[in-house]
């Protein structure tokens, strides 16, 4: 039923339904973010949070062209301490190095996620250790667990029965998708040993076949669709 509902709303249904579903309600602290936009998370610690510059523009274009979601066409950039944080339903974080959050940022990220926000983290070959450490501070009682391939993020708009596509080989580890759940809702999705953001970049940036670029975009579309609609379902 969840998949049928989301497909009808996001791919075939009227835009007004999506807008109403995503919009925050006045006075409702659990309503979650209201703009249909993607924000790149800017962080401290030394990691290159700005990596893969063409990735989000390409993903945004694909979402706009392939779904009826009225996504904002420009990538935003936001810090966890910014007042605009709660405007965005989808945060994307990537990089090759260290990520370090202040106590205030830990608190803000926890609040953002528990109020309906969604964080996609992409380990760009180097972020893993520090990201896991910081998420353990955000949710010490909610570990990262492998997301089963039966989960809606692999089937909402596009069917991806194999789960996360592996874009780059690096050290040969299999691509994995980990998550943190709040109730039944996936609030954090972490792609590890996959380089998903590299797959979103312009074709020709890396010597990857077009099929991998397409697979990466398809998962990204599923993720954004889930992030902007899952919180309106029981």
C-alpha positions, 0 to 999 in steps of 0.5 A, spaced: 500 500 500 505 504 501 508 503 494 502 504 491 500 510 494 507 514 493 507 512 486 500 515 485 502 521 488 509 522 486 509 520 479 502 520 476 498 524 481 497 532 482 502 536 484 497 539 489 497 533 493 505 532 494 505 540 496 500 539 501 503 532 504 510 536 504 508 542 507 509 543 515 503 545 519 503 551 523 504 549 531 506 542 529 513 541 531 513 534 528 511 536 521 518 536 518 521 540 513 516 543 507 520 545 501 521 540 496 529 542 495 535 538 496 541 541 501 548 540 501 550 539 508 556 544 509 561 541 515 567 542 519 573 538 520 577 538 514 573 534 509 571 536 502 563 537 503 563 540 496 566 534 493 562 532 486 560 539 484 555 536 478 552 531 482 546 534 485 544 539 479 544 532 475 540 529 480 535 535 481 534 535 474 532 527 473 527 528 479 524 534 475 524 531 469 522 524 471 517 525 477 511 530 478 515 532 484 515 540 484 523 540 486 526 546 486 531 547 481 537 549 485 542 546 490 542 549 496 547 549 501 546 549 509 549 548 515 546 545 521 546 551 525 542 555 520 535 557 521 533 555 514 535 547 516 528 545 517 526 548 510 529 542 507 526 535 507 533 532 504 540 533 506 546 530 502 553 530 505 559 527 502 566 528 502 573 524 502 575 526 509 573 528 516 567 530 519 566 533 526 560 536 529 559 541 535 555 539 540 550 544 538 550 541 531 549 534 534 543 537 537 540 540 531 541 534 527 537 530 532 532 535 532 531 535 524 531 528 523 526 526 529 522 532 526 521 528 519 528 530 516 532 525 511 539 525 511 543 521 505 550 520 507 555 518 501 562 515 503 566 518 498 572 514 500 574 517 506 568 519 510 566 512 513 570 512 520 568 520 522 561 519 519 559 513 524 563 516 530 558 523 529 552 519 528 553 515 534 553 522 538 547 524 534 543 517 536 547 513 541 541 508 542 540 507 534 545 504 530 546 504 523 543 497 520 543 494 513 537 496 509 534 490 506 533 490 499 525 489 500 525 496 503 521 502 499 527 506 497 529 500 492 522 500 489 518 506 489 519 509 482 525 504 480 525 497 481 533 496 484 532 489 487 540 488 488 540 495 492 545 500 492 549 500 485 557 500 486 560 505 482 567 505 483 571 499 485 576 502 490 578 496 495 573 491 492 568 491 498 561 490 496 556 497 496 552 497 502 546 501 504 546 502 511 540 506 515 538 509 522 530 508 523 525 512 527 520 508 528 518 505 521 521 511 518 528 511 515 531 517 517 538 516 515 541 513 509 548 511 508 551 509 502 558 505 503 563 503 498 559 505 493 560 512 491 553 514 489 555 521 488 560 520 483 555 516 479 550 522 479 556 526 476 556 528 469 557 523 464 565 523 462 567 525 469 569 518 471 570 512 466 564 509 468 559 506 463 552 510 462 548 504 465 552 505 472 550 513 471 543 511 470 543 506 476 545 511 481 540 516 478 535 511 479 536 510 486 537 518 488 530 519 485 527 513 489 531 516 495 528 523 494 521 521 493 521 517 499 524 523 503 519 527 501 513 523 502 514 517 507 512 522 513 505 523 510 503 515 511 501 511 517 
